[in-house]
Amino acid sequence: MKPSIVNLLNSVCLITMGTWAYFDVDSPTALIPAFFGILLLMCHFGLKKENKLIAHIAVGLTFLILIALVGMRLPKSLDTGGVGLYRVIAMIITSSLSMFVFIKSFINARKKQD
């Protein structure tokens, strides 16, 4: 799977789930994943052109939102349960997949250089 495609999937998931959470709980902090999703969406065309700087920015943003989701949001969602837990799990899955594909593509690019 290409990094640009997986990044697009992740950004759409973050935007969708973050917006849904905002309307569900009416809290502005629920829009944080949506904001990260918009930033990642803006990286899409740079990733498609295999721009290294954009790829590193996308990895950094993905890593930040993944840490925030796992470290801060997941424990709260586990306590409350419900549909919010499924939203958080979906965002964690797509962000983890995105990180995996990014790291794999970096490794492959390094191997091509050698």
Backbone as CSV, one residue per row, in Angstrom:
resi,resn,N_x,N_y,N_z,CA_x,CA_y,CA_z,C_x,C_y,C_z
1,MET,0.845,-1.173,0.000,0.000,0.000,0.000,0.891,1.238,0.000
2,LYS,0.520,2.230,-0.753,1.315,3.449,-0.863,1.040,4.391,0.315
3,PRO,2.075,5.128,0.744,1.894,6.069,1.854,0.828,7.134,1.577
4,SER,0.726,7.584,0.341,-0.266,8.626,0.039,-1.691,8.110,0.222
5,ILE,-1.928,6.854,-0.153,-3.271,6.270,-0.025,-3.619,6.051,1.443
6,VAL,-2.661,5.499,2.192,-2.923,5.230,3.605,-3.071,6.545,4.380
7,ASN,-2.321,7.568,3.994,-2.455,8.882,4.621,-3.831,9.478,4.327
8,LEU,-4.305,9.301,3.111,-5.640,9.786,2.738,-6.712,9.081,3.569
9,LEU,-6.584,7.773,3.714,-7.524,7.007,4.537,-7.502,7.495,5.981
10,ASN,-6.311,7.690,6.520,-6.170,8.149,7.899,-6.762,9.546,8.077
11,SER,-6.475,10.443,7.150,-6.982,11.813,7.283,-8.503,11.856,7.199
12,VAL,-9.078,11.072,6.305,-10.543,11.031,6.196,-11.158,10.460,7.478
13,CYS,-10.534,9.419,8.024,-11.028,8.834,9.280,-10.945,9.845,10.424
14,LEU,-9.815,10.537,10.542,-9.656,11.524,11.616,-10.664,12.663,11.485
15,ILE,-10.869,13.143,10.272,-11.822,14.238,10.047,-13.246,13.770,10.366
16,THR,-13.595,12.607,9.858,-14.952,12.083,10.051,-15.243,11.791,11.525
17,MET,-14.355,11.063,12.149,-14.582,10.678,13.546,-14.496,11.882,14.487
18,GLY,-13.576,12.796,14.217,-13.467,13.995,15.045,-14.689,14.889,14.941
19,THR,-15.199,15.052,13.728,-16.398,15.863,13.522,-17.618,15.196,14.150
20,TRP,-17.734,13.897,13.970,-18.833,13.139,14.577,-18.785,13.273,16.104
21,ALA,-17.592,13.151,16.675,-17.456,13.278,18.138,-17.850,14.675,18.604
22,TYR,-17.490,15.686,17.824,-17.844,17.061,18.198,-19.357,17.228,18.282
23,PHE,-20.063,16.720,17.292,-21.521,16.854,17.306,-22.167,15.940,18.339
24,ASP,-21.478,14.866,18.706,-22.013,13.932,19.694,-21.854,14.461,21.121
25,VAL,-20.678,15.009,21.440,-20.421,15.451,22.814,-20.374,16.971,22.954
26,ASP,-20.388,17.691,21.871,-20.383,19.159,21.854,-19.210,19.741,22.654
27,SER,-18.020,19.195,22.382,-16.801,19.671,23.033,-15.803,20.070,21.954
28,PRO,-15.242,21.279,22.039,-14.299,21.712,21.004,-13.034,20.854,20.941
29,THR,-12.658,20.184,22.032,-11.469,19.333,21.991,-11.668,18.108,21.107
30,ALA,-12.924,17.760,20.832,-13.205,16.634,19.941,-12.777,16.945,18.512
31,LEU,-12.553,18.214,18.204,-12.134,18.606,16.854,-10.619,18.495,16.643
32,ILE,-9.867,18.159,17.688,-8.412,18.035,17.539,-8.047,16.975,16.495
33,PRO,-8.635,15.769,16.533,-8.309,14.808,15.475,-8.707,15.312,14.081
34,ALA,-9.820,16.025,13.992,-10.244,16.570,12.701,-9.226,17.588,12.186
35,PHE,-8.683,18.409,13.081,-7.657,19.380,12.706,-6.409,18.662,12.178
36,PHE,-5.974,17.624,12.883,-4.832,16.839,12.409,-5.158,16.177,11.075
37,GLY,-6.388,15.719,10.909,-6.807,15.109,9.648,-6.719,16.091,8.494
38,ILE,-7.095,17.336,8.734,-7.010,18.367,7.689,-5.549,18.628,7.329
39,LEU,-4.680,18.709,8.346,-3.250,18.907,8.075,-2.677,17.735,7.287
40,LEU,-3.065,16.512,7.638,-2.593,15.344,6.906,-3.147,15.311,5.491
41,LEU,-4.369,15.761,5.325,-4.960,15.829,3.988,-4.193,16.809,3.103
42,MET,-3.713,17.888,3.698,-2.920,18.854,2.941,-1.565,18.263,2.516
43,CYS,-1.117,17.229,3.192,0.142,16.560,2.838,-0.034,15.552,1.702
44,HIS,-1.255,15.249,1.325,-1.541,14.175,0.371,-0.805,14.338,-0.957
45,PHE,-0.885,15.495,-1.566,-0.282,15.669,-2.887,1.241,15.651,-2.821
46,GLY,1.809,16.150,-1.729,3.257,16.060,-1.545,3.711,14.622,-1.387
47,LEU,2.905,13.821,-0.702,3.224,12.404,-0.561,3.110,11.678,-1.894
48,LYS,2.131,12.088,-2.685,1.946,11.481,-3.994,3.160,11.729,-4.890
49,LYS,3.765,12.903,-4.734,4.960,13.259,-5.515,6.242,12.793,-4.844
50,GLU,6.107,12.043,-3.740,7.221,11.481,-2.978,8.180,12.548,-2.462
51,ASN,7.612,13.655,-1.991,8.389,14.731,-1.383,8.817,14.291,0.015
52,LYS,10.138,14.267,0.255,10.661,13.769,1.530,10.266,14.645,2.708
53,LEU,10.306,15.956,2.531,9.946,16.864,3.617,8.484,16.674,4.018
54,ILE,7.608,16.605,3.045,6.181,16.404,3.323,5.965,15.052,3.996
55,ALA,6.701,14.045,3.556,6.571,12.722,4.167,6.966,12.768,5.640
56,HIS,8.030,13.475,5.959,8.453,13.575,7.353,7.462,14.393,8.192
57,ILE,6.891,15.408,7.611,5.865,16.189,8.309,4.642,15.304,8.595
58,ALA,4.229,14.534,7.593,3.073,13.648,7.762,3.342,12.594,8.836
59,VAL,4.557,12.051,8.865,4.908,11.069,9.894,4.856,11.711,11.273
60,GLY,5.401,12.917,11.395,5.384,13.616,12.685,3.974,13.894,13.173
61,LEU,3.125,14.369,12.278,1.732,14.643,12.652,0.995,13.357,13.030
62,THR,1.227,12.309,12.255,0.576,11.030,12.537,1.037,10.482,13.885
63,PHE,2.336,10.597,14.158,2.866,10.121,15.430,2.271,10.908,16.597
64,LEU,2.171,12.223,16.448,1.600,13.052,17.520,0.149,12.668,17.826
65,ILE,-0.662,12.525,16.789,-2.070,12.209,17.023,-2.216,10.785,17.558
66,LEU,-1.353,9.878,17.122,-1.397,8.508,17.630,-1.061,8.470,19.120
67,ILE,-0.042,9.200,19.533,0.329,9.265,20.952,-0.808,9.890,21.770
68,ALA,-1.407,10.951,21.237,-2.514,11.608,21.947,-3.718,10.672,22.070
69,LEU,-4.011,9.938,21.023,-5.153,9.030,21.058,-4.929,7.879,22.039
70,VAL,-3.747,7.280,21.981,-3.466,6.124,22.836,-3.225,6.546,24.284
71,GLY,-2.472,7.610,24.473,-2.086,7.998,25.823,-3.120,8.791,26.594
72,MET,-3.910,9.587,25.889,-4.849,10.461,26.598,-6.311,10.079,26.372
73,ARG,-6.681,9.813,25.135,-8.090,9.597,24.829,-8.553,8.171,25.098
74,LEU,-7.731,7.188,24.784,-8.149,5.788,24.947,-8.504,5.438,26.389
75,PRO,-7.694,5.812,27.384,-8.094,5.473,28.765,-9.443,6.070,29.171
76,LYS,-9.717,7.292,28.751,-11.002,7.914,29.072,-12.139,7.195,28.360
77,SER,-11.901,6.820,27.102,-12.940,6.133,26.336,-13.196,4.732,26.871
78,LEU,-12.155,4.084,27.389,-12.347,2.764,27.991,-13.226,2.848,29.232
79,ASP,-13.070,3.934,29.991,-13.894,4.124,31.189,-15.353,4.382,30.843
80,THR,-15.590,5.225,29.827,-16.961,5.588,29.480,-17.615,4.594,28.531
81,GLY,-16.818,3.961,27.671,-17.359,2.979,26.719,-18.227,3.643,25.660
82,GLY,-19.124,2.875,25.114,-20.061,3.381,24.114,-19.436,3.591,22.747
83,VAL,-20.109,4.369,21.937,-19.690,4.592,20.555,-18.392,5.407,20.483
84,GLY,-18.140,6.204,21.495,-16.901,6.985,21.527,-15.667,6.100,21.539
85,LEU,-15.771,4.965,22.198,-14.662,4.012,22.226,-14.384,3.479,20.825
86,TYR,-15.425,3.182,20.078,-15.246,2.676,18.713,-14.642,3.735,17.794
87,ARG,-15.014,4.982,18.009,-14.417,6.070,17.216,-12.916,6.157,17.487
88,VAL,-12.547,6.104,18.757,-11.129,6.195,19.131,-10.365,4.997,18.578
89,ILE,-10.919,3.819,18.680,-10.260,2.620,18.156,-10.069,2.726,16.647
90,ALA,-11.068,3.226,15.931,-10.944,3.390,14.479,-9.803,4.358,14.137
91,MET,-9.711,5.467,14.875,-8.644,6.437,14.614,-7.273,5.857,14.960
92,ILE,-7.196,5.071,16.024,-5.928,4.439,16.399,-5.503,3.430,15.338
93,ILE,-6.449,2.659,14.841,-6.126,1.650,13.821,-5.602,2.316,12.548
94,THR,-6.298,3.344,12.058,-5.845,3.973,10.812,-4.525,4.715,11.012
95,SER,-4.333,5.325,12.167,-3.073,6.019,12.433,-1.917,5.027,12.570
96,SER,-2.164,3.892,13.218,-1.133,2.859,13.353,-0.769,2.273,11.992
97,LEU,-1.768,2.007,11.183,-1.524,1.506,9.834,-0.706,2.510,9.030
98,SER,-1.061,3.759,9.163,-0.338,4.818,8.469,1.122,4.867,8.907
99,MET,1.371,4.791,10.211,2.755,4.786,10.714,3.524,3.584,10.182
100,PHE,2.886,2.422,10.178,3.533,1.215,9.676,3.943,1.373,8.214
101,VAL,3.033,1.886,7.393,3.321,2.052,5.962,4.400,3.112,5.747
102,PHE,4.354,4.203,6.513,5.399,5.229,6.403,6.770,4.652,6.731
103,ILE,6.872,3.926,7.826,8.156,3.364,8.238,8.646,2.357,7.203
104,LYS,7.734,1.533,6.700,8.092,0.559,5.675,8.600,1.262,4.411
105,SER,7.965,2.356,4.026,8.405,3.071,2.824,9.760,3.743,3.046
106,PHE,10.016,4.230,4.272,11.320,4.810,4.573,12.420,3.746,4.498
107,ILE,12.127,2.561,5.008,13.087,1.459,4.958,13.365,1.061,3.511
108,ASN,12.305,0.958,2.704,12.480,0.607,1.287,13.271,1.675,0.536
109,ALA,13.039,2.937,0.843,13.776,4.009,0.184,15.250,3.953,0.568
110,ARG,15.537,3.619,1.820,16.926,3.492,2.269,17.619,2.326,1.565
111,LYS,16.892,1.222,1.388,17.471,0.068,0.712,17.786,0.392,-0.748
112,LYS,16.941,1.193,-1.383,17.179,1.570,-2.787,18.431,2.423,-2.929
113,GLN,18.745,3.210,-1.922,19.941,4.073,-1.957,21.215,3.238,-1.906
114,ASP,21.186,2.143,-1.180,22.403,1.321,-0.989,22.707,0.463,-2.166
